[in-house]
């Protein structure tokens, strides 16, 4: 859900991973869907390794590739076609003593038909990679046909994919913004009090996250899901979520 900037005085912040030389004034604000968009930006557009965690909560960095052959197999599970590698682009086992996959050089990617996900929306990068791919394979007609099929069946679908978006104009009043936000989230994952309070304080041109010691999306996730003695908490904060809920209900319940 997007909102034209200039109306309701939200306090904006950049997506995680975005770097700008000088501060910019946003034209559009993302009210809902920022976590999905952040994940897509980091994996598809940032050009850097993505900070994530394992199932056991261990911090790791990952870069993603598409197994081109699996992508084109009709009966293959599409999830299996996505490969996740460390920032070194080398996957090992036996405590690092045995290399089971190495994509650290373009030539290794060409040989194994592994396409870098970060090039899906990089027109120049995609063109350079595909030309080098064909050159590596000696401009083989079979490889040219394979690459064309990948482009038509996979790459082009990413370019043409459309995502439904709700756009609110600049003149939308704050009460209406809150009401639409609430209704949009009714059918999906229930928002935590932290997320509701963060969004609501943002309306006051106030950043709640830094005041609670939250600086990254990982801190955000921990704040939203961590429990201590049955009570939610966030780092460096003297308020429990129950107290934050009371503040939220007292000051902003009239908007919902």
C-alpha positions, 0 to 999 in steps of 0.5 A: 500500500503506497501513499503520496508524500506531502499529506499525512506527516509520516516520518520516512526512512529508507529501505534497509540496504539502500545507500544515498550520497545525500538525503532525498525527499520521498515522493511515495511512502510504503505503508504496507508491504515494506518487509516483502519489498525490502527482501526483494530489493536486497535479493534482486537489486542491491548487488550485495549479500543479504543478511538473514538467519538460519532456522536456529537463528544464526546470522548468515549472509547469502547470495542467490542464483537460479539453476537455469536447467531446473527452471525449465523443467516442467516437473521440477519444484521451482523452490529447488531451482533457487540456490543460496550461497554464502557471500564467498559464492563457495558452498562447502561441507565437512567444516569447510574442507570439501567444496561442493559448489563454487560459483565465485567466477563467471566461468564457473556460473556458465559451466554450471548454468547458474544465473545470478538473481541480482541480474534479473533487473539489471539490463546491462548486467544481464546482457553482459552475462548472457553474451559472456555465457554464449562466448564461454560455450563457443556460441553453440546453437544448442546453448543459444537455444537454451538461453533463449528459452530461459529468457522467454520462460523465466527472465521475461516473466520477471519483467512482466510480472504485475503486483496489485497495489493500493495507492492513496493520494496526498490529500487522503486524511489521516483517519482514512489512512489508518482505516485502510491500513487496518482493513488491508491487514485484517485478512493477512498476518495479524500485526503486532502491537510493536508494528501498530505503535511504530506506524502510529508514532510515525504519523507524529513525525517521530521515529519510535525504532531508534528510541527503542534501540532498534536499528535493523530489520533483524532487530525489528523481527526480534522485537516483534517476536521475542518473549521474556517471562511471557511479556514481549519486550524490545531492547533498551526500552523501559516499557512493556508491550502492554504499556505501549498498547495502553499508550496507543489505545489512549492517544490513537484509538479514535483513528481506528 
